[in-house]
Amino acid sequence: MEKQVMLVVGAGQISLAIARRLGADYQIIVGDKNLEHAQKFEQTLTEAGFNAKASETDLASRDSIKETIKFATTFGEIKALVNGAGLSPSQAKTEDILKVDLYGTAVLLEEVGKVIAKGGVGITISSQSGHRLHALTTEQDRQLATTPTSKLLQLPILQPENIADTLQAYQLAKRCNEKRVMAEAINWAKRGARLNAIAPGIIVTPLALDEFNGIRGDFYRKMFAQSPAGRPGTADEVANVAELLMTQQGAFITGSTFLIDGGATANYFYGQQSDN
């Protein structure tokens, strides 16, 4: 008897927390560019009683994404997608951030949307960073949402000469993620499935620790210290939101982005201690 499949892309702490919270009844397929990371994820879940298999997946490659989807569907229909993959501004060049975080996510949502089972649900992990980018024009937003994926990286707004630094590239990628979720939710609905995004703030993960120790470390520490919550978040708190979105309790929610940042964005724009 075929099982329902949860496809997890990105073998990070947030993905793991969500898989542990919701994956008991699924065959979990975890894809990561670093196969060793995916295999460690598989081992962690297997030793905790879950059914998990690792797959090498390069989010920047449509062919790799399609191969992982093909592998996943050998176990059954894909009923759930969790995309937690991505590069941070301190980890990569502008071009790589755009190709992975922006283009890769758009392709993944598109390709999974072609096969997602009826009643299925997907979430992609965006970032509070997308909310810090200046307002775009209506046309730019539309382009990010609906431009065919094959032409997405050709948009003028995404040309490296028009992007100040890796942080702005990351912000554009995350803004695009959220616009793409809105547009793809319409396509997913044709198959009876839902799609949403979660935009976390500072969540303590290995990636976040890289940021804390990077050139923007002081900025990030100040950000969460001045936020209403006064602390960074945990992967399990992101899983709390995922649980709402991926279960029947969230049946009326699709095409949305949920900001979970301890109030950091509110403080960024309107806090008395804000430098902005």
C-alpha positions as MATLAB code, in Angstrom:
seq = 'MEKQVMLVVGAGQISLAIARRLGADYQIIVGDKNLEHAQKFEQTLTEAGFNAKASETDLASRDSIKETIKFATTFGEIKALVNGAGLSPSQAKTEDILKVDLYGTAVLLEEVGKVIAKGGVGITISSQSGHRLHALTTEQDRQLATTPTSKLLQLPILQPENIADTLQAYQLAKRCNEKRVMAEAINWAKRGARLNAIAPGIIVTPLALDEFNGIRGDFYRKMFAQSPAGRPGTADEVANVAELLMTQQGAFITGSTFLIDGGATANYFYGQQSDN';
ca = [
       0.000    0.000    0.000;
       1.366    3.381   -1.027;
       2.034    5.932    1.707;
       1.408    9.622    1.506;
       4.661   11.491    1.006;
       6.043   14.574    2.704;
       8.742   16.163    0.553;
      11.173   18.203    2.622;
      13.754   20.329    0.810;
      16.573   21.688    2.935;
      17.899   19.575    5.794;
      17.935   22.375    8.366;
      16.631   22.804   11.892;
      13.328   24.400   10.877;
      12.623   21.633    8.366;
      13.477   19.035   10.996;
      11.193   20.603   13.590;
       8.283   20.630   11.138;
       8.942   17.069    9.969;
       9.015   15.809   13.552;
       5.840   17.690   14.402;
       3.798   16.535   11.407;
       5.572   13.659    9.678;
       4.494   10.592   11.672;
       1.970    9.419    9.087;
       4.122   10.221    6.063;
       6.966    8.734    4.110;
       9.379   11.643    4.444;
      11.745   12.384    1.568;
      14.393   14.923    2.485;
      16.415   16.598   -0.240;
      19.518   18.679    0.286;
      22.386   19.762   -1.943;
      24.736   18.241    0.629;
      23.805   14.557    0.627;
      25.544   14.022    3.974;
      23.229   16.592    5.557;
      20.200   14.832    4.068;
      21.461   11.472    5.312;
      21.990   12.860    8.815;
      18.427   14.211    8.703;
      17.236   10.759    7.609;
      19.133    9.085   10.445;
      17.788   11.502   13.060;
      14.208   10.908   11.953;
      14.607    7.151   11.532;
      16.058    6.796   15.025;
      13.032    8.706   16.328;
      10.586    6.300   14.683;
       9.805    8.106   11.419;
      10.042    6.773    7.856;
      12.612    8.896    6.047;
      14.796    8.695    2.956;
      17.533   11.077    1.822;
      17.954   12.496   -1.659;
      20.592   14.783   -3.163;
      18.729   17.876   -4.342;
      20.126   21.083   -5.812;
      17.434   23.734   -5.482;
      19.161   25.805   -8.172;
      18.588   23.060  -10.761;
      15.203   22.276  -12.301;
      16.476   18.855  -13.379;
      17.565   18.048   -9.831;
      14.215   19.190   -8.433;
      12.345   17.038  -10.948;
      14.516   14.014  -10.136;
      13.767   14.395   -6.432;
      10.041   14.704   -7.122;
      10.227   11.590   -9.310;
      12.023    9.722   -6.525;
       9.460   10.890   -3.962;
       6.516    9.730   -6.058;
       7.882    6.169   -6.182;
       6.713    5.944   -2.547;
       3.261    7.421   -3.155;
       1.523   10.716   -3.858;
       3.124   13.885   -2.539;
       0.660   15.198    0.028;
       2.886   17.723    1.797;
       5.789   20.003    0.869;
       8.128   21.726    3.302;
      10.723   23.959    1.659;
      13.307   25.113    4.165;
      16.258   25.413    1.783;
      18.149   28.603    1.097;
      21.337   30.599    1.369;
      21.938   33.487    3.743;
      23.478   36.889    2.886;
      26.640   35.933    4.757;
      27.004   32.595    2.999;
      26.809   33.333   -0.693;
      27.165   35.739   -3.601;
      24.267   37.742   -5.002;
      23.944   35.519   -8.078;
      23.804   32.349   -5.970;
      21.182   33.754   -3.597;
      18.985   34.687   -6.545;
      19.433   31.306   -8.201;
      18.711   29.255   -5.057;
      16.418   31.306   -2.818;
      14.458   33.034   -5.568;
      14.550   30.961   -8.757;
      14.886   27.577   -7.058;
      11.948   28.161   -4.752;
       9.793   29.330   -7.663;
      10.649   26.204   -9.661;
      10.029   23.910   -6.695;
       6.581   25.370   -6.046;
       5.770   25.110   -9.737;
       6.947   21.518  -10.174;
       5.403   20.164   -6.962;
       2.216   22.007   -7.892;
       1.951   19.797  -10.967;
       1.740   16.598   -8.890;
       0.506   17.600   -5.422;
      -2.279   15.292   -4.235;
      -5.831   16.452   -3.643;
      -6.053   17.767   -0.104;
      -2.315   18.401   -0.131;
      -0.567   21.355    1.449;
       2.748   23.117    1.105;
       4.754   25.676    3.007;
       7.902   27.493    2.054;
      10.114   29.209    4.594;
      10.603   32.827    3.619;
      12.017   35.485    5.968;
      11.184   38.678    7.784;
      13.784   40.197    5.447;
      11.224   40.349    2.665;
       9.188   42.750    4.805;
      12.134   45.131    5.206;
      12.599   45.738    1.508;
      11.219   49.061    0.276;
       7.857   48.940   -1.458;
       7.996   47.755   -5.060;
       5.769   48.963   -7.857;
       2.595   47.067   -8.681;
       4.198   45.936  -11.926;
       7.364   44.703  -10.181;
       5.284   42.722   -7.719;
       3.288   41.224  -10.582;
       6.483   40.289  -12.405;
       7.906   38.539   -9.349;
       4.640   36.656   -8.884;
       3.843   35.576  -12.427;
       6.880   35.719  -14.723;
       7.526   32.231  -16.146;
      10.275   30.611  -14.100;
      12.453   30.212  -17.198;
      12.555   34.014  -17.543;
      12.443   35.017  -13.890;
      16.144   35.780  -13.471;
      16.033   37.981  -16.580;
      13.857   40.615  -14.880;
      15.547   44.053  -14.730;
      14.952   44.306  -10.980;
      17.007   41.136  -10.471;
      20.076   42.116  -12.459;
      23.202   42.195  -10.241;
      24.046   45.745  -11.271;
      20.701   46.854   -9.831;
      21.238   45.115   -6.481;
      23.331   46.849   -3.834;
      24.601   43.827   -1.915;
      23.823   40.270   -0.826;
      21.357   41.484    1.813;
      19.251   43.249   -0.789;
      19.443   40.156   -3.004;
      18.155   38.099   -0.078;
      15.354   40.587    0.598;
      14.306   40.487   -3.054;
      14.363   36.699   -3.011;
      12.137   36.554    0.039;
       9.740   39.150   -1.353;
       9.562   37.051   -4.502;
       8.915   33.889   -2.459;
       5.840   35.473   -0.924;
       4.503   36.837   -4.217;
       5.154   33.480   -5.845;
       3.223   31.693   -3.100;
       0.225   33.925   -3.803;
       0.297   33.159   -7.530;
       1.050   29.442   -7.170;
      -1.714   29.038   -4.571;
      -4.150   29.680   -7.423;
      -2.599   26.845   -9.443;
      -2.427   24.497   -6.451;
      -6.126   25.135   -5.790;
      -6.935   23.567   -9.169;
      -5.658   20.297   -7.685;
      -7.478   20.840   -4.398;
      -4.294   21.788   -2.527;
      -3.163   24.743   -0.419;
       0.121   26.675   -0.311;
       1.447   29.218    2.193;
       4.671   30.781    3.402;
       6.152   31.387    6.843;
       8.474   34.368    7.308;
      10.568   33.770   10.426;
      12.661   36.371   12.151;
      15.859   35.449   13.963;
      15.541   31.737   14.704;
      18.458   30.003   16.415;
      19.828   27.594   13.801;
      23.322   26.914   12.455;
      22.553   29.372    9.622;
      21.579   32.067   12.127;
      24.733   31.431   14.137;
      26.699   32.090   10.945;
      24.934   35.447   10.745;
      25.614   36.226   14.415;
      29.312   35.617   13.801;
      29.364   37.405   10.441;
      29.770   41.033    9.457;
      26.156   41.819   10.412;
      26.319   40.049   13.777;
      25.891   43.208   15.853;
      22.935   44.264   13.720;
      21.142   40.945   14.254;
      21.817   40.862   17.984;
      20.504   44.408   18.318;
      17.471   43.474   16.233;
      16.181   40.763   18.516;
      17.286   42.519   21.710;
      15.137   45.552   20.793;
      12.179   43.531   19.545;
       9.077   43.185   21.751;
       9.945   39.529   22.412;
      13.491   40.490   23.406;
      14.960   37.218   22.164;
      15.454   35.098   19.070;
      12.950   32.364   18.275;
      13.216   28.595   18.076;
      12.563   26.172   15.246;
       9.775   24.600   17.298;
       7.960   27.924   17.407;
       8.028   28.008   13.607;
       6.679   24.444   13.651;
       3.753   25.732   15.732;
       2.711   27.923   12.797;
       3.387   25.133   10.292;
       1.082   22.875   12.294;
      -1.756   25.349   11.890;
      -1.127   25.828    8.172;
      -0.646   22.162    7.310;
      -3.609   20.694    9.190;
      -7.371   20.980    8.864;
      -7.354   23.867   11.328;
      -5.818   25.951    8.537;
      -8.206   24.782    5.830;
      -9.282   28.348    4.971;
      -5.705   29.629    4.672;
      -3.903   29.630    1.324;
      -1.751   32.096   -0.596;
      -0.693   33.762    2.656;
       2.547   34.591    4.442;
       2.755   34.407    8.231;
       5.336   36.656    9.866;
       6.787   35.142   13.053;
       9.576   37.402   14.281;
       8.865   38.391   17.883;
       7.807   41.844   16.707;
      11.187   42.692   15.154;
       9.621   44.040   11.969;
       7.188   46.177   13.947;
      10.115   47.610   15.898;
      12.140   48.132   12.711;
       9.502   50.464   11.295;
       7.826   51.950   14.349;
       9.892   51.261   17.465;
      11.148   54.244   19.429;
      14.643   52.770   19.453;
      14.617   52.110   15.732;
      17.346   53.728   13.668;
      14.967   53.866   10.698;
];
